[in-house]
């Protein structure tokens, strides 16, 4: 007769659970795989965030067939990083050849995902009483002109909104972009005037920044996802509110009104 095994041995799964509350305090760069000791085998992970801020949450490197159930209550919130501003373009005169030399502005940095999946997991998440906001994208560096003899340069792009302070882009011959403060709105790029083109503004939570508005300006950084998925993953919103309601209540903000998706 064929061999048989108890079902419990064939389908053995790890089970982990944790409630993070005021006793645990704010969590920064929380990786659940690391938190639970790098387990092997498929896992069922049950998490409650109760009234605290989580500054970047990674599910980590569990087996791809793991299942996560995450509930946010009492206005708990998960936030992504903001992108830095791009560097302003530089144009300077080279008198020996009567030309302007230099390079264009660089792109702003992309915002980070608030909750990030690194494998093809199943995620069941209840956001009815919580928030998940991706970081904003940085502003592009200001543009340039090579029109001799003006050789106009660009200011730095503004830093975006995120849970951490972001850097405004530098402008070698012009203003630096403003730094984006944590929790504040996206910051302004360096201003135009005289021989300088303006840099683009950094974006607010989950929204792209502004490209450097003139020729040779850097591109915007894109907004981060509220829930950054992985190829083959599944996300189920398990609360009473659907995605449209969560977005309308500003509980789910990311990637320019496309808050759940791939990087």
N, C-alpha and C positions, 0 to 999 in steps of 0.2 A: 504494500500500500504506500502511497506517496507520503513524504514527510509533511507534518503540519506544525505550525508555530502559533503561540498565543498572539492574538491581535495586538496586544500591548507591546510585544517585542517588535512586531513589524512596523508599527506606527508610533514608535517612541518619540516624543517631542519634549523639548525643554519648555518650561513655563516660568515666566518672570513677571513680576508686578512691582510697581512703585508709585506712590503718590508724592509729588513734589509740592511742598507748600511753604508757608512763611518760615517755618523752622529751617528748611533747606536754603531759602533765599533765592535771589536771582542766579540763574544758571547761564554760563557763558561757554560757547563752543561745546555744548553737550553732545557726546557721542554715545548712544545707547549700547552699542556693541562693546565699547570699552567699559562703560559703566557696569555692565553685567558680566565682566570678566572674560570676554572673547570666547563665548561658548561655541562648541561644534554641534552639528546637527540642526534640524529645523526647530524653530522656536515660536512660541506664542507669547507675545509681549504686551502687557496691559499697563498703560501709563495714564495717570491723572495729573494734570497741572492745575493747581488750585491757587488762583490769585497771584501768581508770580510772573515775572518776565523771563523768557528764555531767549538768549541772544545767540542765534544760530543753533539749530537742532539738526544733527545728522543721525539717521537710523543706523549707520555703520555697516559693517560687512558680515551680517548674519547670512545664513544660507538663503538662497533666493526663494525657497518655498516657505519662508517664515511669514507670520501674520502679526500685524500690529493693530492694537486697538488703543487710540489716544483720545482722551476727553479733556477739554479745557473748560474750567468752571470759574465763576467769580472774577470774570474779566482777565483771566490769564492770557498772556500774549506771547507769540513767537515772532521774532524780528530777524530780518536779514541784514547783511552788511551793505553799506552804500559804496558806490564807486567814486574813485578820485577823479579830479578834473584833469583834462589833457593839457599838454605843454603847448604854449603859444608858439606859432611859427616864427622863425627868425630870418630876417632879410637885412643884409648889411652891404654897404657900397664897397666895391673894389675899384679904386680909382685908376689903377694901372690899365685896366681893360674896360673901364667905363661901363661896368655891369653891376647888378645886384646879385649877391650870392646868398645861399641859405637853404632852408627847408621848411615845408609846411607844418601846420599845427597837427598834433597827434590826437587820437580819439580819447574820449573819456572812458573810464573804467566801467564795466558792467556791474549792476547791483547783484548782490548775492541772494540765493534762495533762503527763505526762512526755514522751512523744513525740507531736508534733502534726502532723497532715496538713492542709495548706491547700488542696489540690486533690484531684481524684479519681484518686489514684495507685494503683498496685499495689505493695504492700509485702510483701516476703518477709523474715521476721525469725526468727532462731534465738536463743531465750532459754534454751537448755538449761543454759548455764553463766554466766548473767547475770541481771539483775534490771531490772524496769521498774515503778516505783511512782509513782502519782499523789499529789499533795499532799492533805493533809487539809482539811476545811472548818472555817471559824471558828465559834466559839460565838455564839449570839444574845445580844443585850444583855438585861439584866434588865428585868422588867416594872414596872408602876406600878399605883397605885390612885388614883382621884380621890375617894375617900371622905373627905369633910370631917370633922374637920380634920387627919387623919393625913397625907395627901398623900405616900404612900410612893413612893420612887424606885427605880431599878434600877442594879445594878452592871454593869460592862462584861463582854462575853463574852471567853472565852479565845482566844488565838491558836492556830492549828493547826500540825501537824507538816509540815515541808517542808524543802527544801534550804537555804532562807534563814531568818533569824529573822523571825517574824511578830509583829505588834503586838496586844497585848490591847486590847479596846475601852475607851474612857474612860467613867467614871461621874462626872457633874458633882458630885452630892451624895453619892456612894457610892464603893466601891472600884473602881479600874480592874481590868480583866481582866489576867491574867498573860500576858506575852509568850511565844510559842512559840519555843523554841530550835531551830536546825537539827539534825536528827538525833535530837532528844529526842521524847518522847511529846507529844501535844497538851496544851496547858496549861489550867489551871483558870480558870474565870471568877471574877469578883469575888464575894465571899461575901455571904450574907444576914446579917441581924442588925440590931437596932434599927429604923431607919426605911428599911431597904434590902432589896430583893429580889435574889437571886443572879443572876448572869449564867450562861449556858451554857458548858460546857467546849468547847475546841477539839478537833477530831478528830485521830486518828493517821493515818498514811499511808493515803491513798485512801479514808478513811471520813468520813462527814458529822460535823459538830459536833453539839452539843446546843442545842436552842432554849432561849431564856429561859423557865424553867419556870413562871412565873406569868402572870396576865392582863396583856396588853400587852407580853409579852416578844417579842424579835426571833426570827425563824426561824433555823434552822441554815444554815450554808453547806454545800453539797454537796461530796463528795469528787471529786477530779480523776481522769480516766481514766489508766490505764497507757499506752494507745494511743488517742489521740483522732483519730477518723476524720473523713472528709468525705463528703458525699452522693455515692454512686456509687463510692466507693473500695473496694478489695479488700485484705484482710489475710490472709496465709497464714503460719501458724506452721510453719516448715520443719525444726525440730529433731525429735529422736526423741520428745520429750515433748508430749503434747496439752495443751490449755488447762486441763483439770481438774487435771492433774498439776502444771503450772506454778503454778497457784493454791494447791494444797495444799502446795507447797514454798515458798510466799511469794516466788516469783519474779515473779509478775504480780499486782499489787495496785492496785485502783482502783474508784471509784464504787460502793462498797458491794457488792462481789462481782459487779460487771458491768464488768470492767476495760477492755473494748474496745468503743468505740462513739462516737456523735456527742457534741458538747459538751453 
